[in-house]
Amino acid sequence: MTAALEAAECGRDVVLVERGPTLGGRTALLYRYFPKMCHPTCGLEINLRRLKGNHRVRVLTMAEVVGIEGQRGAYVAKLKIRPRYVNESCTACGDCATAVSAEIPNPYNYGLDQIKVAHLPHAMAYPQCYVLDPSVIGTADADKAKAACRVGAIDLAMQEETVELSVGAVVWATGWKPYDAAKIQPYGYGRFPNVITSLEFERLADPSGPTGGKLLRPSDGKEAKNIAFIQCAGSRDENHLRHCSRICCMASLKQTQYVREAHGDGAKSTIYYIDIRAIDRFEDFYQMVQRDSTVGFVKSKVARIAVADNGDPILHGVDTEGYHRYATAHDLVVLAVGMEPESNGIKLPGDLITDSSGFIEGTPDGGMCGAGSASGPLDVNRSVQSSTGAALRAIKVIYQTAREEA
Ligand SMILES: Cc1cc2nc3c(=O)[nH]c(=O)nc-3n(C[C@H](O)[C@H](O)[C@H](O)COP(=O)(O)OP(=O)(O)OC[C@H]3O[C@@H](n4cnc5c(N)ncnc54)[C@H](O)[C@@H]3O)c2cc1C
C-alpha cells in the first residue's frame, strides 16, 4: 500500500495487485503494534484514506501475478483474478452471511475458529465487500445468499479471469509467511494443542479474535496466566531458517504485555531466549519489559516439550546462565516463529535476484525490486521505509524510460 501510494502521489499510475480479498496484509491481523502498542487500525486507516482519495491507484483484489515478460520500462504482467462471487454493488450489510449456514476454518484467525462461507474478511477490510468461499458454489447456501442480497451484488456466474497489464516497473511487496512450526519436531506444534504460534497468540489477544480477546488455551478453554514464549522457533537454526527473523524478540516482549493486560499482577510470562535482539528505540521497550515483575527471562534454547496429564506443556532444557537443568510447566507455550518470504515456493521471473533465504532484492537493471518484508524480515516501520525507497526506484525507471524514448 505504501509503495503504491507513494508512487501515485508522485503522479504515477499504479496497479496494486492483492492475492487476497482485502488489502492490509498480515499487519491487519496484529492485535497491537510495538513499540507504541497502538492498534493497527491507526496506520491502516491513514493509508486507506490516502488510497480512497487517489484515483491513480487501481486496486485489484483476489489477483495474482502468474507471469512477467519484457524488460525494464516495458513489462507485460499476466494476472489471474479469482472470482469473488460478489460485485461492487455490495453494501457490506451482511445479509448474505446471515442467510448461509456452512462455515470454513477462519483464515484471518489462522483457523482457530470458523467463519461463514459468505463473509467480510475483517472489520477493516478494503474493499468493504463480502466474499463467497468457492466451496459454496453449487450448494443451497449459494442460492440463499443470492436471494438474501437486496442490491443484486451476488454473482454466482463469476469466472476466473486472466488479464494482461503493460507496466514500466514492478515492486514485489509480497510480504512474509510464518515458518511452519510443525517442522520443529521437539516442540510438538500440531500434536500438543497448548503449543501455539505467536501469530495465533495475536489473534487470541484481539477482542475481535476467536476468544473475544480472552487468553484461553485451546485444549480445555482454561485461562492461560502462566505463559512461556520460546524465541528463535525456526530462526537462526541450520536445520530450519538460517537467518534471524528480527521481529520475534520484539513480538514476544510485546505479547508479555498482552498477558499483563489480561491478568494484571497475576500474570506470569517467561521468555526462553538465546539472546534478545532489540535495537535502536526498541531497547527502551525491552528495558520497560525487563522492569515488569510479571516477566521473567531464561537464557536457554528449549530442548523439548512434553505434556502433563492436565494438558500443561512442560519445557525441558538447560539454563545457560546457571547451567542447571529445568523441567518447567506452563499453561500455554507460544512459539515465536520465524519469518520467511511469502514468495518462497512460487516461480519468480528468472532475472529476479533473491538472497540466500529467498528475500527479494531485485533485477540487475533495476526494473523490478523488493519492498517491505518481501525484501527481508522487517517490522512495519521498516517495511514502510523500504517501500518508500522501492517506489522511488520504480519512478526512476519510468522517468528514465520516458527520457530514453523521447
Ligand atoms: C508475531 C508477530 C508480531 C508482529 N508484531 C509487530 C508489531 O507489533 N509491530 C511491527 O512493526 N511489526 C510487527 N510484526 C511484523 C509485521 O507483521 C510486518 O512488518 C508486516 O506484516 C510487513 O508488511 P508487508 O506489507 O511487507 O507484508 P505482509 O503483511 O505479509 O503483506 C503482504 C501482502 O501481499 C499479498 N501477497 C502475497 N503474495 C502475493 C502474490 N503472489 N500476489 C499478490 N499478492 C500477494 C498478501 O496477501 C499480503 O496482503 C510482527 C510479526 C510477527 C510474526
The ligand as an SDF file (V2000), in Angstrom:
LIG
                    3D

 53 58  0  0  0  0  0  0  0  0999 V2000
    4.0340  -12.4690   15.7760 C   0  0  0  0  0  0  0  0  0  0  0  0
    4.3680  -11.2090   15.0310 C   0  0  0  0  0  0  0  0  0  0  0  0
    4.0400   -9.9840   15.5820 C   0  0  0  0  0  0  0  0  0  0  0  0
    4.3910   -8.8100   14.9410 C   0  0  0  0  0  0  0  0  0  0  0  0
    4.1270   -7.6250   15.5530 N   0  0  0  0  0  0  0  0  0  0  0  0
    4.5810   -6.4800   15.0060 C   0  0  0  0  0  0  0  0  0  0  0  0
    4.4280   -5.2390   15.6930 C   0  0  0  0  0  0  0  0  0  0  0  0
    3.8810   -5.1930   16.7880 O   0  0  0  0  0  0  0  0  0  0  0  0
    4.9470   -4.1110   15.1290 N   0  0  0  0  0  0  0  0  0  0  0  0
    5.5810   -4.1330   13.9060 C   0  0  0  0  0  0  0  0  0  0  0  0
    6.0370   -3.0960   13.4450 O   0  0  0  0  0  0  0  0  0  0  0  0
    5.7010   -5.3160   13.2010 N   0  0  0  0  0  0  0  0  0  0  0  0
    5.2310   -6.4700   13.7260 C   0  0  0  0  0  0  0  0  0  0  0  0
    5.3610   -7.6470   13.0470 N   0  0  0  0  0  0  0  0  0  0  0  0
    5.8950   -7.6080   11.6560 C   0  0  0  0  0  0  0  0  0  0  0  0
    4.7910   -7.2180   10.6310 C   0  0  0  0  0  0  0  0  0  0  0  0
    3.8160   -8.2520   10.5870 O   0  0  0  0  0  0  0  0  0  0  0  0
    5.4190   -6.9900    9.2520 C   0  0  0  0  0  0  0  0  0  0  0  0
    6.3560   -5.9520    9.3670 O   0  0  0  0  0  0  0  0  0  0  0  0
    4.3850   -6.5900    8.2030 C   0  0  0  0  0  0  0  0  0  0  0  0
    3.3940   -7.5790    8.0730 O   0  0  0  0  0  0  0  0  0  0  0  0
    5.0830   -6.3770    6.8660 C   0  0  0  0  0  0  0  0  0  0  0  0
    4.1490   -5.8940    5.9490 O   0  0  0  0  0  0  0  0  0  0  0  0
    4.2790   -6.2290    4.3880 P   0  0  0  0  0  0  0  0  0  0  0  0
    3.2090   -5.4550    3.7070 O   0  0  0  0  0  0  0  0  0  0  0  0
    5.6700   -6.1060    3.9330 O   0  0  0  0  0  0  0  0  0  0  0  0
    3.9260   -7.8090    4.2720 O   0  0  0  0  0  0  0  0  0  0  0  0
    2.5750   -8.5870    4.5620 P   0  0  0  0  0  0  0  0  0  0  0  0
    1.9130   -8.0800    5.7710 O   0  0  0  0  0  0  0  0  0  0  0  0
    2.9480  -10.0460    4.5360 O   0  0  0  0  0  0  0  0  0  0  0  0
    1.6450   -8.2660    3.3140 O   0  0  0  0  0  0  0  0  0  0  0  0
    1.9260   -8.8050    2.0310 C   0  0  0  0  0  0  0  0  0  0  0  0
    0.6750   -8.7340    1.1920 C   0  0  0  0  0  0  0  0  0  0  0  0
    0.9810   -9.2710   -0.1120 O   0  0  0  0  0  0  0  0  0  0  0  0
   -0.0310  -10.1840   -0.5090 C   0  0  0  0  0  0  0  0  0  0  0  0
    0.5870  -11.1860   -1.4000 N   0  0  0  0  0  0  0  0  0  0  0  0
    1.4750  -12.1490   -1.0670 C   0  0  0  0  0  0  0  0  0  0  0  0
    1.8340  -12.8540   -2.1530 N   0  0  0  0  0  0  0  0  0  0  0  0
    1.1380  -12.3220   -3.2020 C   0  0  0  0  0  0  0  0  0  0  0  0
    1.0800  -12.6090   -4.5910 C   0  0  0  0  0  0  0  0  0  0  0  0
    1.8080  -13.5980   -5.1330 N   0  0  0  0  0  0  0  0  0  0  0  0
    0.2810  -11.8560   -5.3830 N   0  0  0  0  0  0  0  0  0  0  0  0
   -0.4690  -10.8540   -4.8370 C   0  0  0  0  0  0  0  0  0  0  0  0
   -0.4510  -10.5290   -3.5280 N   0  0  0  0  0  0  0  0  0  0  0  0
    0.3450  -11.2490   -2.7230 C   0  0  0  0  0  0  0  0  0  0  0  0
   -0.5220  -10.7980    0.8030 C   0  0  0  0  0  0  0  0  0  0  0  0
   -1.8250  -11.3290    0.6520 O   0  0  0  0  0  0  0  0  0  0  0  0
   -0.4760   -9.5880    1.7500 C   0  0  0  0  0  0  0  0  0  0  0  0
   -1.6570   -8.8350    1.6810 O   0  0  0  0  0  0  0  0  0  0  0  0
    5.0380   -8.8400   13.6580 C   0  0  0  0  0  0  0  0  0  0  0  0
    5.3510  -10.1000   13.0930 C   0  0  0  0  0  0  0  0  0  0  0  0
    5.0550  -11.2710   13.7740 C   0  0  0  0  0  0  0  0  0  0  0  0
    5.4790  -12.5910   13.2120 C   0  0  0  0  0  0  0  0  0  0  0  0
  1  2  1  0
  2  3  1  0
  2 52  2  0
  3  4  2  0
  4  5  1  0
  4 50  1  0
  5  6  2  0
  6  7  1  0
  6 13  1  0
  7  8  2  0
  7  9  1  0
  9 10  1  0
 10 11  2  0
 10 12  1  0
 12 13  2  0
 13 14  1  0
 14 15  1  0
 14 50  1  0
 15 16  1  0
 16 17  1  0
 16 18  1  0
 18 19  1  0
 18 20  1  0
 20 21  1  0
 20 22  1  0
 22 23  1  0
 23 24  1  0
 24 25  2  0
 24 26  1  0
 24 27  1  0
 27 28  1  0
 28 29  2  0
 28 30  1  0
 28 31  1  0
 31 32  1  0
 32 33  1  0
 33 34  1  0
 33 48  1  0
 34 35  1  0
 35 36  1  0
 35 46  1  0
 36 37  1  0
 36 45  1  0
 37 38  2  0
 38 39  1  0
 39 40  1  0
 39 45  2  0
 40 41  1  0
 40 42  2  0
 42 43  1  0
 43 44  2  0
 44 45  1  0
 46 47  1  0
 46 48  1  0
 48 49  1  0
 50 51  2  0
 51 52  1  0
 52 53  1  0
M  END
$$$$
